[in-house]
Amino acid sequence: MTIELADIVSAVEGNWQSQLNWLKRLVSFPSLRGKEAPCQDWQARDFAARGWSVDRYTLAEVEMAHLPGFSPVMDTDYEQAVQVVAALRSPQRGGRSLILQGHVDVVPQGPSEMWASPPFQPRIHEGRMYGRGAGDMKSGVSAMVFALAALGQAGYAPAADVYVQTVTEEECTGNGALSTLGRGYRADACLIPEPTGQNVLRGTVGVMWFRLKLRGRPAHVSRSEHGTNAILSAFGLIEAIREFTRELNQRVKSHPWFGKLENPIKFNPGKISGGDWASSTPAWCEVDCRIAVLPGTPLADFRRELSEVVAKAARRDAFLANNLPEIEWNGFQADDYVLEPGSEFEAAMRQAHRAVTGAEPRETLLPAVTDCRFYGRYYDIPSLAYGPSSTDGHGFDEFVELDSLKSATIVIARFISDWCGVRSIETSA
């Protein structure tokens, strides 16, 4: 059984205002790390109202530490980390099963007064919806939900099982995605509608988070030469890692995929804290950092090499040489991932894009990370990202292009109908 593209387009157009209202509601939730539960509970109720079977659980309920891809957890309570999986099960297997996955966690908004409008009060202006999470990636979540709604509006349902997953922790560990696999959900492919500009996202680098913990010798500032300054000592370690990053970007040039990108190994000291008193030299400093992993490098080997860089730099500091800094691996420990060309999954995704837009989709690689790696690298479920156009996902005035969102929704609906097949709701209820 097939569904005409015109019927999909008509259904998406008919639901468009509902989709915008739904997305506005989703963006209005300040679903920062540890505060995602209200957003997830709202979605669980919404999915249940659509007639989908809903599994709502927390990360504390899933044993994951032994699973490949697990990242260490600090500074958050997994009793509050709610995940949602909605199942649309077909009474007969007429096609191939599918996971549609999106994350609802968002990064901190920074000073709200530096936004043109409040970050959690979504605003539509000149064809864009603004708000924290509007692009990364709540718009993509709306696309996968309303792609399925469009099929239902046209009188059809997928002919194979579909799992709609909304997860947390994508921005810091990926353990939300991993939990769905630990809970047993599997399918023939996984589509993640991250904001790719309707390009096919083929691959992502690995990413590692770590915390540098330094000590110093406190002294009154008037006698600062008799103490040490842990904050200033941290600068030397940061510069050493920056030099290491420059070396890695030379080494990556020989990689068959990521060598195509200019300087894909990015390092960022993203958060620093230290000291206790303005008139005392700081006795401690902590720096939270993110660095891309050299593609093809086992994570244990990369941690060892990075640790050696830090230790070598510390030995150049008179105090740190005898008080070596600690490194805590406190988040992402993520491998790189590439979906190699030639899969039936990618071919179906490209065909859907061509059918809707009349053009061949471009492919892209990302010097960052997505949840695709869990499915494609660890569980042999081909996975890629494809979604709407967005800009400034972690910056001020984040937005999604609404024309692109509508187009992506149509493409995803067409892809679902081709990949899963469709069945008439009237005759198979």
Secondary structure, 3 states (H helix, E strand, C coil): CCCCHHHHHHHHHHHHHHHHHHHHHHHHCCCECCCCHHHHHHHHHHHHHCCCEEEEEEHHHCCCCCCCCCCCCCCCCHHHCEEEEEEECCCCCCCCCEEEEEECCECCCCCHHHCCCCCCCCEEECCEEECCCHHHHHHHHHHHHHHHHHHHHCCEEECCCEEEEEECCCCCCCHHHHHHHHCCCCCCCEEECCCCCCCEEEEECEEEEEEEEEECCCCEHHHHHHCCCHHHHHHHHHHHHHHHHHHHHHHHHHCCCHHHCCCCCCEEEEEEEECCCCCECCCEEEEEEEEEECCCCCHHHHHHHHHHHHHHHHCCCCCHHHCCCEEECCCCEECCEECCCCCHHHHHHHHHHHHHHCCCCCEEEECCCCCHHHHHHHCCCCEEECCCCEECCCCCCCEEEHHHHHHHHHHHHHHHHHHHCEEEHHHHC
